[in-house]
Amino acid sequence: MGQDISLIVTRDHIKDISENISHLYRNGFLIINLKKSEFDYFVYRVLRSYKTEINDYLDENFDFINVIKELGIKNFLAIHEADWGGIPSSDTNFAVIDENVIIESISVIDFEIYEDDLFIEIPENTIDAMKVLNYRDDFESFQNYFDFVRIFEDK
């Protein structure tokens, strides 16, 4: 069975999260499930525009930015994992600290599409996005948006 899930993970403590936003608290982290993956395109935009501040993208209608702005989240991990039959097809992760994308934390499966003069050069010394917030988890329990919603509704 394939997996396709996009999450925002933060240590920020948020009170009064709307029930319309599927989320869980696990091991001191708030995990927010997103309906669609925008992280690949967002990374493309960041690397192409040379702009790393989240506020630079407010007018571009990224749903995940609307969610973090609504909740006041300034530090988070963006995690997208997708596979088909256990073979990774699209994994994109990055960290945001104080509303700035940490370029060294960007991780995508295929960096070759980002290798031309139009993109920011990703440093050779990268940082594991998960380590920025000391986050580790096994996402096998979350296969997709609807599995996460089922777990969210059962809590």
N, C-alpha and C positions, 0 to 999 in steps of 0.2 A: 504494500500500500504506500502511496506517496505522501509526502509531507509538504505543506505550503502554509507558512505562518509568519506574520510580521508582528513584532512586539516592541513596545517602549518599556524599558526597565529603569527604575529610578529609586534612589533612597529618599528622595523628597517625600515628606509626609504631607499628604493632601487630605483635607477633611471635606466631607460633603461632595463626593464624586457622584455625578448623575448616574442613575441606574441604566441610562442609555449607553453608557460607556462600559463595555465588559472589562472587568479588571479583577485581579486577585492580589492579596498580600501573601508573600511567601518568603520566609527567612529574612524579614526586615526590608524586603523590596516590594515596591508597587509594580505590578506587571499589567500593562494595558495591551489589550488585543486590538489590532487594527483590521478593518474590513478588507483593505486592499494594500498591496505592497507598492510603495512609492519610493523606496529607498534607492533602488538602482538608478532611477531617473534623477533623484535628488543628488546622489553622489556625482553623477554625470554633470549636473548643473553647477555644483560646487567646484569641481575640478576644471570645468570649462570657463567659469566666470571669475575665478580667483577670489570669490567672496565666501568667507567662512562664517559670518554671523547669521544666525537664524533669522534675525529681523530683516535681512536683505531679501528674504524669500516670502514675505508676508503677502505680497500681491500675486503670488504664483499659484494659489489655491491648492497647496499641499494639505490634505486632510490631517496628517499627523502633526503638522505645525499648528493647525487650528486647535487640536486637542491639547498640545502642550501649552499653548498660549492661554486657552480657557482655564486650564488647571494651574497655571503659574509654574510649570516645571522648567527649571533652568539647567539641570544636570541630568543626563540620561544616556542610556545605551539604545541604539536602534539596531534591532536584530531581525533579519529576514533569513529564514531557512526553508529551502525547497529541495525536494529530491523526488526521484521517480524510481521505485524499486531499489532504494538504498543508494542510488547514484546521485550525488549532488548535481542540481541543475542551476540553482541560483542561490548563492549565499552572499548577503551583503550585511556588513556590520560596521558601525562607527560609533564613536563617543562624542558627546557634546558636553562641554564644561562651561558654565557661565554663558550659555547661549552661543558658544563658538564651537564649530566643528573642529575636532582635533584631527588634522590631516594625517598625521602619523598613525592614527587608529583605523583608518579606512581599510577595510578588507573586502575584496570581491573575488569571485572565482576567476574571472578573466580580465587581468589588468591590461592585456594587449590592446583592447579597444580604447584605452586611455593613454596610449603612448604616441603622442604626436605633439607638435609645438603649440597646439591650442589648449593644452591642459597643464595644470599645475603638476610639477614633477613630484611624485610621491617619494618621500625619503626612503633610502635603503634601510635605515634603522626604524622599523615600525614598532608600534605598541599594540599589544593585544587589547582590543576594545573592552573585552570582558574584565581585564585587570584594572582598568581605570577606576571602576567602582567596586573592585574585588568581587565580581559576580561570577558565579558558576552555577549552572543548572543543566538538567537533562531535559531537552524539549520533546522527548519521545511521547510524553503524556499529552502534548498539544500537537495533534496532527494538522489541524487547520483551524480557521476562524470558528467554525461551528462546533468543533470539539471543545474549544476553549469556552465558548458561550455556554455549552452544556455544563461544564465544570463550574463556571461562574454562577449559573442559575441554581445549581445544587448546593452552593455554599451556605 
